Amino acid sequence: MLGDLQRLGGVSLGTGEGPHRGGAGSVCNGRDLRVGMVCPYSLSFPGGVQGQVMGIARSLRSLGVQVQVLAPCDGPPPEAWVTPLGASVPTAANGSIAPIAPDPAAAVRTIRALRQEHFDVVHIHEPLVPGPSLTALMAGDGRLVGTFHRAGEIAWYRVVRRPARWAVRRLSVRCAVSEMAVKTARDALGGDYQLVWNGVDAAAAQRAEPWPTDGPTVFFVGRHEPRKGLGVLVEAVERCGLQAQVWVAGEGPESRALRAATAGDGRFVWLGTISEEEKLRRLRGADVLVAPSLHGESFGVVLLEGMAADAVVVASDIPGYRCVARPGTDALLVPPGDAAALGRALQRALAGGPDIEAMKEAARQRACEHSLEALGRRYLELYLQLLPA
């Protein structure tokens, strides 16, 4: 598989001086460090983990690292450097639906790719999710880095607690994307974890052409499922008599019922699934990004995207969002599930004023602190620590 790693002793990283002995800077000009990045979820569907995997891969490739992403795809792979591992199966997980590929065919393709590519480092996202990630964890023979994204109560961890604790010992480095994710992984699996925040392409959000609007606009983007709190948003808009257009992007099990509940209400514009480009343009065009999730969020990447795009962020005061947005400094946070409080916060955000402008400025700076470029360099540092001196 990855057993033949003697060549690492003589890895040339573009310096012309033989084995690498310096920091990340000397790797940036090289083309010899090979990283396999494994994603358990289909890249054909939008999702937080998928977005991070592709963003980190692009950041690393811009630094000269040869990254190949191994992931399920339910259509053509999004980039030439993505190895598709087969179609996914929608599976209930963490109050949502995860497009995973737990079938034997995907496992065989994963093992074949690991054997053929001879990666120097294999970076596995969500190492215990059945499918390519778990396969890579068990079949990988070499330097394995694992990133844990989930936070909160995870039934799967309880079911496989003992074998899972044994399996994750195969990881050379364990990372988690938030303090909540660190706690979740440590409580269930033991061990030590590097806290490596998720990242956002702040520059892409800032240069997007704003979507045209006809007046005050609020934007929601996410899967239409109970934990995302879209029903709370609908109630908040109706209760407070919000005078604004509400863009609703995404699809899910609640879509039909919520569309019916707002039929005839011209404030709601149901967009369905939208492209990444359209999402960024609508973030730039909207006055407010609203994220009324009830639970199950380990890190609010969409909040950072809204901050970078100059939208005022109104979100639920849950741990996964609080680690990104400082209440009253970067965003307006309200108790989860409180439609009245959410309505008041939306009205305050739309009213504007010096305090809201100061919040937007602080939020822009916060987003830049969590850039994908910085995240790529952080992971590169971790990879280099695993190479022979």
Sequence and secondary structure as in RCSB ss.txt:
>XXXX:A:sequence
MLGDLQRLGGVSLGTGEGPHRGGAGSVCNGRDLRVGMVCPYSLSFPGGVQGQVMGIARSLRSLGVQVQVLAPCDG
PPPEAWVTPLGASVPTAANGSIAPIAPDPAAAVRTIRALRQEHFDVVHIHEPLVPGPSLTALMAGDGRLVGTFHR
AGEIAWYRVVRRPARWAVRRLSVRCAVSEMAVKTARDALGGDYQLVWNGVDAAAAQRAEPWPTDGPTVFFVGRHE
PRKGLGVLVEAVERCGLQAQVWVAGEGPESRALRAATAGDGRFVWLGTISEEEKLRRLRGADVLVAPSLHGESFG
VVLLEGMAADAVVVASDIPGYRCVARPGTDALLVPPGDAAALGRALQRALAGGPDIEAMKEAARQRACEHSLEAL
GRRYLELYLQLLPA
>XXXX:A:secstr
     GGGGG   SSSSSS  S GGGGTT S  EEEEE SB TTS  HHHHHHHHHHHHHHHTT EEEEEE  SS
S SSTTEEE    EEEEETTEEEEE  SHHHHHHHHHHHHHH  SEEEEESTTSTTHHHHHHHH  SEEEEEE  
 S  HHHHHTHHHHHHHGGG SEEEESSHHHHHHHHHHH S  EE    B HHHHHHS     SS EEEEES  S
GGGTHHHHHHHHHHHT  SEEEEE   TTHHHHHHHTTT TTEEEEES  HHHHHHHHHH SEEEE   S  S  
HHHHHHHHTT EEEEE  HHHHTTS BTTTBEEE TT HHHHHHHHHHHHH  HHHHHHHHHHHHHHHHTBHHHH
HHHHHHHHHHTS  
